[in-house]
């Protein structure tokens, strides 16, 4: 979604990331419909949980892109802050307002409620991105863009902060977790940028040291892969670990979950980066071209795919229940294709940025 770095393999990263987003939304519905402890429920749960790196990976990518592009500008004394706010906030805020209203109307029509009577709900839900399930991402990004110039100034002004950036981010993430658990007690932190602060900062550090970090990671890719797969499996089977296999760990569930979640999503984000560059470097064919184009359209695909999924469920899956599982996965493909087609149509128009940004 965030784009400015002139590295084409990042479009492949975006494509893989948006696939994970769609998988989450494709599998979430059958997870709610199917009975627990069945193979079908576990099947959908496996793919759903294994894709939970999706949003963190895009915050990670934002860190790479923003710091790669703006560290040099700030050092050269360029007055970029106003331009940054105008460009970034307009291209995020305007589409967010419009798509939020669109999804708000859709929900009112589905529930057969009075749109004008509930219009106050639209404005209330704007603050937390609750006008539809995926819109909370915009609230996170808006918080990030507001804070980004401050983060950049801190890194530029102090070599110590730059060198210890990831370490400091780990401390901040742990402190927030402990304060929230012991004192504040906010249950839903998914729409708060601080939840993904570590992902962003790790991405930011990679953005500042891109070539150096790539060489380091490439030489240790096997270790990264092992950590990623192990942490992913622990994350997926966490409920069984606490309640069936190792019940003595139950009192420490929140702390272990915190550690495993960040280990899984961070290693997944880094692994996705290496995989994307590998695909781009060694598989230059039709698939690479398609992935690059999907990556270019990822912002529009993210915005539009839920409505196509909803229509598919209501008009196709509900009428052909005997093919439920096949149609469920096909719905993801259809939603991807329709959203991609919408991007191709909209990008040709002059005012397309109002709906899909730039």
Secondary structure, DSSP 8 states (H G I E B T S, - for coil): ----SS-THHHHHHHHHHHHHHHHHHHHHHHHHS-TTSHHHHHHHHHHHHTTTHHHHHHHHHHHHHHHHHHHHHHTT---HHHHHHHHHHHHHHHHHHHHHHHHHHHHHHHT--TTTTHHHHHHHHTTTTTSTTTHHHHHHHHHHHHHHHHHHHHHH-HHHHHTHHHHHHHHHHHHHHHIIIII--S--TT-GGGGHHHHHHHHHHHHTHHHHHHHHHHTHHHHHHHHHHHHHHHHTHHHIIIII-GGGGGGHHHHHHHHHHHHHHHHHHHHHHHHHHHHHH--SHHHHHHHHHHHTHHHHHHHHHHHHHHHHHHTGGG-GGGHHHHHHHHHHHHHHHHHHHHHHHTTSTTTHHHH--
